[in-house]
Amino acid sequence: MGYIKVLFSEVRNVIIDTVDSNQQTRQVIELENGLHSIALGGAADYSPLSQDVMVEKSGPLNPVEVRFEKS
């Protein structure tokens, strides 16, 4: 298992592989190792609109950080 932390200026739901994860930005999220597509819920007022992220060799104290910017 691996971990990610999605960073954005607002609290949003995190979409993983086109499915709402029921998790929010700024939380540490556990998921299976491998390549995942990450996006945000709500208005498409951020960039990039999605990111492909390789999750491996990460833990709850050192999650892979995924950053989105307000556009």
Backbone as a printed PyTorch tensor [residue, N CA C, xyz], in Angstrom:
tensor([[[  0.8360,  -1.1860,   0.0000],
         [  0.0000,   0.0000,   0.0000],
         [  0.8820,   1.2510,   0.0000]],

        [[  0.3320,   2.3350,  -0.5400],
         [  1.0280,   3.6000,  -0.5830],
         [  0.1190,   4.7090,  -0.0880]],

        [[  0.6610,   5.8980,  -0.0180],
         [ -0.0830,   7.0340,   0.5280],
         [  0.1400,   8.2700,  -0.3230]],

        [[ -0.9200,   9.0870,  -0.4480],
         [ -0.8150,  10.3750,  -1.1180],
         [ -1.4250,  11.4490,  -0.2260]],

        [[ -1.0310,  12.6810,  -0.4800],
         [ -1.6430,  13.8440,   0.1560],
         [ -1.8670,  14.8580,  -0.9510]],

        [[ -3.1180,  15.2000,  -1.1910],
         [ -3.4680,  16.1280,  -2.2660],
         [ -3.5600,  17.5260,  -1.6730]],

        [[ -2.8230,  18.4490,  -2.2610],
         [ -2.7480,  19.8200,  -1.7540],
         [ -3.4410,  20.7790,  -2.7170]],

        [[ -4.3340,  21.5920,  -2.1620],
         [ -5.0740,  22.6030,  -2.9200],
         [ -5.4970,  23.6710,  -1.9210]],

        [[ -5.7380,  24.8730,  -2.4110],
         [ -6.0680,  25.9920,  -1.5240],
         [ -7.4470,  25.8710,  -0.8790]],

        [[ -8.3030,  24.9900,  -1.3840],
         [ -9.6420,  24.7750,  -0.8270],
         [ -9.8140,  23.3030,  -0.4810]],

        [[-10.7410,  23.0340,   0.4150],
         [-11.0750,  21.6500,   0.7160],
         [-11.9840,  21.1310,  -0.3960]],

        [[-11.5580,  20.0600,  -1.0370],
         [-12.3180,  19.4220,  -2.1180],
         [-12.2510,  17.9150,  -1.9520]],

        [[-13.2340,  17.2170,  -2.4990],
         [-13.1480,  15.7630,  -2.5650],
         [-12.0610,  15.3880,  -3.5600]],

        [[-11.3940,  14.2720,  -3.2950],
         [-10.3370,  13.7810,  -4.1700],
         [-10.9090,  12.6510,  -5.0270]],

        [[-10.7160,  12.7850,  -6.3400],
         [-11.1660,  11.7870,  -7.3010],
         [ -9.9510,  10.9350,  -7.6790]],

        [[-10.0500,   9.6240,  -7.4600],
         [ -8.9590,   8.7030,  -7.7710],
         [ -9.4440,   7.7270,  -8.8300]],

        [[ -8.7720,   7.7170,  -9.9690],
         [ -9.1290,   6.8250, -11.0750],
         [-10.6070,   6.9780, -11.4480]],

        [[-11.0630,   8.2280, -11.5550],
         [-12.4130,   8.6600, -11.9420],
         [-13.4980,   8.3160, -10.9240]],

        [[-13.1250,   7.9140,  -9.7040],
         [-14.1000,   7.5680,  -8.6700],
         [-13.8760,   8.4720,  -7.4570]],

        [[-14.9690,   9.0330,  -6.9260],
         [-14.8670,   9.8530,  -5.7230],
         [-14.3810,   8.9690,  -4.5710]],

        [[-13.2790,   9.3300,  -3.9640],
         [-12.6630,   8.5130,  -2.9130],
         [-13.3110,   8.7170,  -1.5440]],

        [[-14.2200,   9.6880,  -1.4360],
         [-14.7990,  10.0710,  -0.1500],
         [-13.7300,  10.5760,   0.8210]],

        [[-12.6150,  11.0250,   0.2790],
         [-11.5390,  11.6450,   1.0420],
         [-11.3960,  13.0740,   0.5380]],

        [[-10.7730,  13.9170,   1.3270],
         [-10.6330,  15.3160,   0.9480],
         [ -9.1660,  15.7290,   0.8590]],

        [[ -8.9750,  16.8810,   0.2010],
         [ -7.6400,  17.4530,   0.1190],
         [ -7.1010,  17.6550,   1.5300]],

        [[ -5.7950,  17.6480,   1.6460],
         [ -5.0490,  17.8360,   2.8880],
         [ -5.0700,  16.6130,   3.8070]],

        [[ -5.8090,  15.5590,   3.4320],
         [ -5.7980,  14.3200,   4.2160],
         [ -4.7780,  13.3660,   3.6050]],

        [[ -4.2170,  12.5090,   4.4200],
         [ -3.3620,  11.4460,   3.9090],
         [ -4.2870,  10.3070,   3.5010]],

        [[ -4.1450,   9.8640,   2.2500],
         [ -5.0320,   8.8580,   1.6730],
         [ -4.2230,   7.6080,   1.3550]],

        [[ -4.6980,   6.4690,   1.8160],
         [ -4.0340,   5.1980,   1.5460],
         [ -4.6340,   4.5750,   0.2860]],

        [[ -3.7670,   4.0950,  -0.6040],
         [ -4.2360,   3.3800,  -1.7820],
         [ -3.1900,   2.4030,  -2.2620]],

        [[ -3.5890,   1.5360,  -3.1600],
         [ -2.6810,   0.5100,  -3.6540],
         [ -1.5250,   1.1360,  -4.4280]],

        [[ -0.3620,   0.5030,  -4.3460],
         [  0.7750,   0.9510,  -5.1440],
         [  0.4210,   0.8640,  -6.6220]],

        [[  1.0150,   1.7400,  -7.4160],
         [  0.8020,   1.7310,  -8.8520],
         [  0.4800,   3.1110,  -9.3630]],

        [[  0.1190,   3.1800, -10.6280],
         [ -0.1960,   4.4430, -11.2940],
         [ -1.6670,   4.7830, -11.0860]],

        [[ -1.9310,   6.0020, -10.6230],
         [ -3.2940,   6.4500, -10.3630],
         [ -3.5170,   7.8240, -10.9730]],

        [[ -4.7280,   8.0550, -11.4550],
         [ -5.1390,   9.3560, -11.9630],
         [ -5.8240,  10.1020, -10.8230]],

        [[ -5.3500,  11.3090, -10.5360],
         [ -5.8640,  12.0960,  -9.4160],
         [ -6.4780,  13.3820,  -9.9610]],

        [[ -7.6800,  13.7050,  -9.4820],
         [ -8.3720,  14.9420,  -9.8500],
         [ -9.1180,  15.4430,  -8.6180]],

        [[ -9.7550,  16.5980,  -8.7530],
         [-10.5200,  17.1790,  -7.6570],
         [-11.9920,  17.2180,  -8.0150]],

        [[-12.8400,  17.1100,  -6.9980],
         [-14.2700,  17.2680,  -7.1960],
         [-14.6320,  18.7480,  -7.2390]],

        [[-15.8640,  19.0300,  -7.5890],
         [-16.3340,  20.4170,  -7.6390],
         [-16.0020,  21.0790,  -8.9560]],

        [[-15.9800,  22.4010,  -8.9320],
         [-15.7380,  23.1870, -10.1450],
         [-14.3600,  22.9030, -10.7220]],

        [[-14.2700,  22.9380, -12.0430],
         [-12.9870,  22.6960, -12.7360],
         [-12.2030,  24.0070, -12.8260]],

        [[-11.9590,  24.6330, -11.6790],
         [-11.2620,  25.9160, -11.6150],
         [ -9.8490,  25.7490, -11.0690]],

        [[ -9.2010,  24.6640, -11.4730],
         [ -7.8610,  24.3570, -11.0040],
         [ -7.0530,  23.7620, -12.1540]],

        [[ -5.7470,  23.7380, -11.9680],
         [ -4.8970,  23.1210, -12.9910],
         [ -3.7740,  22.3520, -12.3030]],

        [[ -3.2840,  21.3120, -12.9450],
         [ -3.8860,  20.6690, -14.1050],
         [ -5.2070,  20.0040, -13.7160]],

        [[ -6.0270,  19.6460, -14.7000],
         [ -7.3270,  19.0510, -14.4020],
         [ -7.2130,  17.6360, -13.8560]],

        [[ -6.1160,  16.9600, -14.1520],
         [ -5.8330,  15.6660, -13.5340],
         [ -4.3310,  15.4170, -13.6050]],

        [[ -3.8690,  14.5330, -12.7490],
         [ -2.4500,  14.1690, -12.7370],
         [ -2.3270,  12.6620, -12.5790]],

        [[ -1.4530,  12.0740, -13.3810],
         [ -1.1250,  10.6670, -13.2130],
         [  0.0550,  10.5840, -12.2540]],

        [[ -0.1180,   9.8220, -11.1930],
         [  0.8670,   9.7650, -10.1210],
         [  1.2350,   8.3130,  -9.8470]],

        [[  2.5300,   8.0330,  -9.7770],
         [  3.0070,   6.7070,  -9.4000],
         [  3.1310,   6.6690,  -7.8770]],

        [[  2.4080,   5.7600,  -7.2730],
         [  2.4120,   5.6210,  -5.8230],
         [  3.1860,   4.3560,  -5.4680]],

        [[  4.2930,   4.5380,  -4.7680],
         [  5.0910,   3.4130,  -4.2840],
         [  6.0740,   3.9380,  -3.2650]],

        [[  6.4830,   3.0700,  -2.3590],
         [  7.4830,   3.4140,  -1.3490],
         [  7.1360,   4.6990,  -0.5950]],

        [[  5.8750,   4.7960,  -0.1840],
         [  5.4580,   5.9480,   0.6040],
         [  4.7160,   5.4390,   1.8310]],

        [[  4.7500,   6.2410,   2.8640],
         [  4.0730,   5.8720,   4.1040],
         [  3.2230,   7.0150,   4.6010]],

        [[  2.5070,   6.8150,   5.6880],
         [  1.6340,   7.8740,   6.1920],
         [  2.4030,   9.1280,   6.6310]],

        [[  3.6840,   8.9620,   6.9580],
         [  4.4830,  10.1220,   7.3580],
         [  5.2550,  10.7400,   6.1970]],

        [[  5.3110,  10.0420,   5.0610],
         [  5.9880,  10.5800,   3.8690],
         [  5.1620,  10.2630,   2.6160]],

        [[  3.9120,  10.7920,   2.5570],
         [  3.0610,  10.5060,   1.4020],
         [  3.5580,  11.2050,   0.1440]],

        [[  3.1570,  10.6800,  -1.0050],
         [  3.4220,  11.3530,  -2.2780],
         [  2.5240,  12.5940,  -2.3130]],

        [[  3.1230,  13.7690,  -2.5200],
         [  2.3350,  15.0030,  -2.5700],
         [  1.8920,  15.2900,  -3.9970]],

        [[  0.5970,  15.6070,  -4.1210],
         [  0.0060,  15.9310,  -5.4200],
         [ -0.5620,  17.3410,  -5.2810]],

        [[ -0.0100,  18.2880,  -6.0450],
         [ -0.4100,  19.7000,  -5.9040],
         [ -1.2560,  20.1640,  -7.1010]],

        [[ -2.3010,  20.8740,  -6.7750],
         [ -3.1330,  21.5420,  -7.7720],
         [ -3.1580,  23.0300,  -7.4570]],

        [[ -3.2170,  23.8550,  -8.4900],
         [ -3.2520,  25.3050,  -8.3350],
         [ -4.5970,  25.8500,  -8.7830]],

        [[ -5.0730,  26.8780,  -8.1090],
         [ -6.3140,  27.5600,  -8.4880],
         [ -6.0720,  28.2900,  -9.7980]],

        [[ -7.0070,  28.1660, -10.7520],
         [ -6.8180,  28.8650, -12.0370],
         [ -7.8520,  29.9620, -12.2240]]])
